[in-house]
């Protein structure tokens, strides 16, 4: 099914209109940038919280690893050797 000639003509005109650099810049400045800025302002505290949680998790893993490694170096009593 093909589009009617009128619809095809209008689509081509809209396409040429939106391909202009000035129109693209205007849409970017008036629509896209404000939306992205708003989204980033809303999401930034959560990104910061995730980074802090990741650093705390990494620190706790390193402390746990250090405790496990240094605990393994403490002298342990020798196990009784099997008699033959």
Z-matrix of the N, CA and C atoms (Angstrom, degrees):
N
C 1 1.440
C 2 1.519 1 108.32
N 3 1.281 2 117.42 1 123.62
C 4 1.462 3 121.43 2 -178.60
C 5 1.517 4 110.01 3 -99.12
N 6 1.327 5 115.34 4 154.79
C 7 1.460 6 120.89 5 -179.93
C 8 1.523 7 109.43 6 -74.27
N 9 1.311 8 116.74 7 147.83
C 10 1.471 9 119.32 8 176.40
C 11 1.525 10 109.71 9 -61.72
N 12 1.307 11 117.76 10 153.05
C 13 1.466 12 120.64 11 -177.85
C 14 1.527 13 112.88 12 -57.56
N 15 1.328 14 117.19 13 -36.53
C 16 1.460 15 119.83 14 -179.81
C 17 1.528 16 110.57 15 -63.86
N 18 1.335 17 117.26 16 -45.40
C 19 1.464 18 121.36 17 -179.81
C 20 1.525 19 110.63 18 -64.91
N 21 1.317 20 116.55 19 -40.18
C 22 1.459 21 120.38 20 179.13
C 23 1.523 22 110.64 21 -64.54
N 24 1.334 23 116.71 22 -41.50
C 25 1.461 24 120.96 23 179.26
C 26 1.525 25 110.33 24 -64.51
N 27 1.323 26 117.63 25 -44.59
C 28 1.464 27 120.75 26 179.60
C 29 1.529 28 111.05 27 -63.89
N 30 1.326 29 116.43 28 -39.64
C 31 1.459 30 120.41 29 178.33
C 32 1.525 31 110.41 30 -62.19
N 33 1.314 32 117.30 31 -43.54
C 34 1.465 33 120.87 32 179.38
C 35 1.524 34 110.79 33 -63.71
N 36 1.335 35 117.15 34 -39.61
C 37 1.467 36 120.02 35 178.35
C 38 1.524 37 110.89 36 -64.90
N 39 1.333 38 117.77 37 -44.39
C 40 1.461 39 121.03 38 178.29
C 41 1.532 40 110.77 39 -62.92
N 42 1.307 41 115.72 40 -39.69
C 43 1.466 42 120.22 41 179.62
C 44 1.521 43 110.68 42 -62.51
N 45 1.329 44 117.30 43 -46.22
C 46 1.463 45 120.62 44 178.31
C 47 1.528 46 110.69 45 -63.99
N 48 1.326 47 117.08 46 -37.16
C 49 1.463 48 120.84 47 179.84
C 50 1.530 49 110.82 48 -63.95
N 51 1.328 50 117.44 49 -45.82
C 52 1.459 51 120.89 50 -177.76
C 53 1.518 52 113.41 51 -77.06
N 54 1.316 53 118.13 52 -11.98
C 55 1.459 54 120.57 53 176.63
C 56 1.525 55 112.21 54 -80.83
N 57 1.326 56 117.88 55 -13.13
C 58 1.465 57 120.28 56 179.38
C 59 1.522 58 110.10 57 -67.24
N 60 1.321 59 115.11 58 140.77
C 61 1.468 60 121.37 59 -178.58
C 62 1.528 61 111.17 60 -63.72
N 63 1.319 62 117.27 61 -39.90
C 64 1.467 63 120.08 62 -178.31
C 65 1.533 64 111.20 63 -65.48
N 66 1.317 65 117.20 64 -37.58
C 67 1.463 66 120.69 65 178.81
C 68 1.525 67 110.04 66 -69.59
N 69 1.319 68 116.20 67 -42.66
C 70 1.466 69 119.26 68 178.91
C 71 1.526 70 110.91 69 -62.48
N 72 1.335 71 117.23 70 -42.62
C 73 1.458 72 120.96 71 179.31
C 74 1.528 73 110.23 72 -64.02
N 75 1.334 74 116.48 73 -42.08
C 76 1.447 75 120.68 74 179.54
C 77 1.531 76 111.44 75 -63.00
N 78 1.310 77 117.28 76 -44.08
C 79 1.469 78 121.10 77 178.28
C 80 1.524 79 110.22 78 -64.13
N 81 1.328 80 115.92 79 -41.46
C 82 1.461 81 119.94 80 179.71
C 83 1.526 82 110.89 81 -62.73
N 84 1.350 83 117.25 82 -43.84
C 85 1.462 84 120.99 83 -176.50
C 86 1.528 85 112.42 84 -74.93
N 87 1.334 86 117.73 85 -35.62
C 88 1.462 87 120.65 86 -173.12
C 89 1.528 88 113.91 87 -95.20
N 90 1.328 89 117.38 88 -21.64
C 91 1.467 90 118.98 89 -175.37
C 92 1.527 91 111.50 90 -119.37
N 93 1.316 92 116.67 91 -58.04
C 94 1.460 93 120.67 92 -170.69
C 95 1.530 94 111.72 93 -69.45
N 96 1.339 95 117.76 94 -49.35
C 97 1.462 96 120.19 95 -177.70
C 98 1.531 97 112.88 96 -61.69
N 99 1.332 98 120.05 97 -46.00
C 100 1.474 99 117.84 98 177.45
C 101 1.526 100 113.83 99 -61.96
N 102 1.324 101 116.77 100 -37.14
C 103 1.467 102 119.14 101 178.88
C 104 1.527 103 110.29 102 -65.46
N 105 1.341 104 116.89 103 -45.83
C 106 1.462 105 119.92 104 179.62
C 107 1.528 106 111.50 105 -64.72
N 108 1.332 107 117.35 106 -39.40
C 109 1.466 108 119.90 107 177.99
C 110 1.523 109 110.83 108 -63.25
N 111 1.296 110 117.04 109 -41.91
C 112 1.463 111 120.46 110 178.77
C 113 1.531 112 111.11 111 -63.40
N 114 1.321 113 116.28 112 -44.64
C 115 1.463 114 120.28 113 179.60
C 116 1.526 115 110.52 114 -62.37
N 117 1.336 116 117.58 115 -43.92
C 118 1.461 117 120.18 116 -179.85
C 119 1.519 118 111.82 117 -65.67
N 120 1.337 119 117.64 118 -37.03
C 121 1.464 120 119.72 119 176.91
C 122 1.524 121 111.35 120 -64.23
N 123 1.303 122 117.26 121 -34.71
C 124 1.460 123 120.89 122 -179.72
C 125 1.534 124 111.83 123 -76.70
N 126 1.318 125 117.46 124 -33.15
C 127 1.462 126 121.86 125 -173.18
C 128 1.533 127 112.07 126 -91.84
N 129 1.330 128 118.13 127 -21.76
C 130 1.466 129 121.29 128 -174.00
C 131 1.533 130 113.62 129 -54.96
N 132 1.329 131 120.81 130 -44.59
C 133 1.475 132 118.44 131 179.31
C 134 1.528 133 112.74 132 -59.75
N 135 1.307 134 117.01 133 -35.53
C 136 1.468 135 119.69 134 179.18
C 137 1.533 136 111.19 135 -70.80
N 138 1.318 137 116.86 136 -37.05
C 139 1.471 138 120.04 137 176.48
C 140 1.518 139 109.54 138 -63.87
N 141 1.324 140 116.83 139 -43.00
C 142 1.459 141 121.30 140 177.87
C 143 1.529 142 111.00 141 -62.31
N 144 1.318 143 116.53 142 -43.42
C 145 1.464 144 121.20 143 178.26
C 146 1.523 145 111.22 144 -61.95
N 147 1.314 146 117.71 145 -41.69
C 148 1.465 147 121.24 146 178.63
C 149 1.521 148 110.48 147 -63.78
N 150 1.323 149 117.76 148 -40.07
C 151 1.468 150 120.37 149 178.80
C 152 1.528 151 111.18 150 -64.52
N 153 1.323 152 116.97 151 -43.02
C 154 1.465 153 120.59 152 178.69
C 155 1.523 154 110.45 153 -63.92
N 156 1.320 155 116.80 154 -43.51
C 157 1.472 156 120.27 155 178.51
C 158 1.534 157 110.94 156 -62.88
N 159 1.318 158 117.00 157 -39.74
C 160 1.465 159 120.29 158 178.70
C 161 1.522 160 110.70 159 -63.50
N 162 1.328 161 117.63 160 -42.76
C 163 1.464 162 121.20 161 179.65
C 164 1.532 163 109.90 162 -64.47
N 165 1.326 164 117.35 163 -42.75
C 166 1.471 165 119.84 164 177.84
C 167 1.526 166 111.41 165 -63.98
N 168 1.316 167 116.58 166 -40.77
C 169 1.462 168 120.07 167 178.04
C 170 1.523 169 111.19 168 -64.07
N 171 1.322 170 116.77 169 -43.45
C 172 1.469 171 120.79 170 178.18
C 173 1.523 172 110.35 171 -62.17
N 174 1.322 173 117.16 172 -43.16
C 175 1.469 174 120.96 173 178.68
C 176 1.529 175 111.12 174 -61.95
N 177 1.325 176 116.80 175 -43.71
C 178 1.466 177 118.94 176 -179.63
C 179 1.526 178 111.75 177 -67.41
N 180 1.317 179 117.64 178 -35.51
C 181 1.464 180 120.28 179 177.01
C 182 1.527 181 110.33 180 -66.06
N 183 1.334 182 117.07 181 -41.63
C 184 1.467 183 119.94 182 179.10
C 185 1.529 184 111.22 183 -66.01
N 186 1.322 185 117.51 184 -39.56
C 187 1.466 186 120.26 185 177.62
C 188 1.530 187 110.00 186 -64.66
N 189 1.319 188 116.62 187 -43.66
C 190 1.465 189 120.37 188 178.82
C 191 1.526 190 110.75 189 -62.41
N 192 1.313 191 116.56 190 -42.86
C 193 1.471 192 120.40 191 177.74
C 194 1.524 193 110.77 192 -61.97
N 195 1.328 194 116.79 193 -42.29
C 196 1.465 195 120.24 194 177.98
C 197 1.508 196 111.94 195 -62.70
N 198 1.310 197 117.11 196 -42.16
C 199 1.474 198 120.27 197 178.81
C 200 1.517 199 110.23 198 -63.74
N 201 1.311 200 117.45 199 -43.05
C 202 1.470 201 120.46 200 -179.71
C 203 1.519 202 110.67 201 -65.10
N 204 1.333 203 117.63 202 -43.42
C 205 1.467 204 119.68 203 -178.53
C 206 1.524 205 111.67 204 -67.60
N 207 1.333 206 118.09 205 -43.72
C 208 1.457 207 119.70 206 -178.30
C 209 1.513 208 112.11 207 -75.02
N 210 1.295 209 119.04 208 -25.50
C 211 1.453 210 121.85 209 175.85
C 212 1.530 211 109.46 210 -70.99
N 213 1.301 212 118.30 211 -32.76
C 214 1.458 213 122.30 212 178.94
C 215 1.511 214 112.20 213 -69.69
N 216 1.340 215 118.60 214 -21.25
C 217 1.460 216 121.31 215 -178.79
C 218 1.524 217 112.90 216 -84.81
N 219 1.324 218 117.98 217 -11.12
C 220 1.454 219 118.89 218 179.61
C 221 1.530 220 109.55 219 -68.81
N 222 1.328 221 116.57 220 145.30
C 223 1.468 222 118.19 221 -178.00
C 224 1.528 223 111.05 222 -66.97
N 225 1.301 224 114.05 223 136.06
C 226 1.473 225 120.21 224 178.22
C 227 1.510 226 107.84 225 -112.80
N 228 1.316 227 116.73 226 147.74
C 229 1.475 228 118.14 227 177.77
C 230 1.513 229 109.81 228 -64.43
N 231 1.325 230 113.99 229 143.75
C 232 1.467 231 118.66 230 179.76
C 233 1.508 232 110.02 231 -70.61
N 234 1.267 233 114.54 232 138.42
C 235 1.466 234 119.81 233 178.47
C 236 1.522 235 107.67 234 -73.15
N 237 1.299 236 114.95 235 149.76
C 238 1.472 237 119.71 236 179.56
C 239 1.515 238 108.11 237 -64.09
N 240 1.319 239 115.81 238 130.50
C 241 1.460 240 119.32 239 -179.90
C 242 1.515 241 108.79 240 -77.87
N 243 1.295 242 115.43 241 139.81
C 244 1.474 243 118.26 242 -179.27
C 245 1.531 244 109.90 243 -67.46
N 246 1.273 245 115.36 244 139.39
C 247 1.469 246 119.67 245 177.96
C 248 1.510 247 109.13 246 -90.04
N 249 1.277 248 113.87 247 141.51
C 250 1.456 249 118.97 248 -179.00
C 251 1.486 250 110.91 249 -105.96
